[in-house]
Amino acid sequence: MYAAILAGGRGKRFWPLSREERPKQFIDITGEGTMLSVTYGRISSLVDPGHIFILTVADQVDLVRKELPDLPEKNILSEPVGRNTAPSLALAAMAAASAGDDEPLLCCPSDHIISDTAEFHSVVKRASKIVSEKDLLLTFGVRPDNPSTGYGYIESGDRCDEGIKDLFSVDRFHEKPDRRDAVRYLEHGGYYWNSGIFMWRPSVFLAAWKRFMPDGVEPLSRIADAFGSGRFDDVLGSEYISLPAVSVDYGILEKADNVAVIPVEFGWNDVGSWDALYGILSEDSDGNRGAGLIESIDSKGNIFFNPGGTTAAIGIEDLIVVVDRGTVMVCRKGDSQRVKDLLEKMEQKRVSETS
């Protein structure tokens, strides 16, 4: 088995803790280690570390090396420019195909939390057996326990094989729904949160790439021809920009007819915003959660993130307060998805002031 860990994101919704020089996957949110190191540890106990590829961007390579010093240098695949997830996973499939004999390839983000590692390992082993025997693009669909509007959904269809329990065809992918549709999905059943975790054989994915991304076939072929040689970095730098810039969901999975979903329950959380921490961090007697020392009077249901410091609160409810290196971010719970918008506004202001 091979594994590809996507670790090139910017994590703008986790500002001010996540910054350009230290994005979300390189920070410790839970106190258990950086998100990348925890993800790598979870996978390396199941997959030979020599078979794990880290997909990142050029300016994050040194951060990856620092976090994972034992990872072979050739297993860090540095994208010269961000082109979204379809090219990243094509690069991973190419690397796995060049190094192996079409063994299953597990693909997952570096910045998600999975609390039940044993169940995760069990599901991955089962999925590996399935894709070893079937030409499937397999998605991991998380069974929803609430009508969340923060995730995309996978709508399942018929069973793919009567002899395999809980393996369904995918009828449709849905973008993040409004509240009414999310409630309908939960009540109807057969809808799962799109975890962004996939598994397939490299040959199966590359066949789909050839079918749905014809403009990317020749550049990827030239990159593959150079893999493992001294000219790889130069070829990657010149050819990668020609690959289609599109997500794997939109570019391939929504179009292919061999996509399947396996429902999972292993304590998954994509930690997509500060609001997500309310179900993760420890709670005090007033329902406040956070990191660092919390002293409060008549304050309930807040998230205070100030590791190594003290947050004192009086008479506030349902707020998020984040402190990092002299910067304080405050918003209402439920609004933390807008942190990305705030950061982009601040960046635009800086550009206009210096132009």
Buried (B, 14 or more C-beta within 10 A) or exposed (E): BBBBBBBBBBBBBBBBBBBEEBBBBBBBBBEEBBBBBBBBEBBBEBBEBEBBBBBBBBEBBEBBBEBBEEBEEEBBBBBBEBBBBBBBBBBBBBBBBEBBEBBBBBBBBBBBBBEBBEBBBEBBEBBBEBBEEBEBBBBBBBEBEEBBBBBBBBBBBEBBEEEBEBBBBBBEBBEBBEEEBBBEBBEEEBBBBBBBBBBBBBBBBBBBBBEBBEEBBEBBBBBBBBBEEEEBEEBBBBBBBBBBEBBBBBBBBBEBEBBBBBBBEBBBBBBBBBBBBBEBBEEBEBEBBBBEEBEBEEBBBBBBBBBEEEBEBEEBBBBBBBBBEEEEBEBEBEBBBBBBEBBEEEEEEEEEEEE
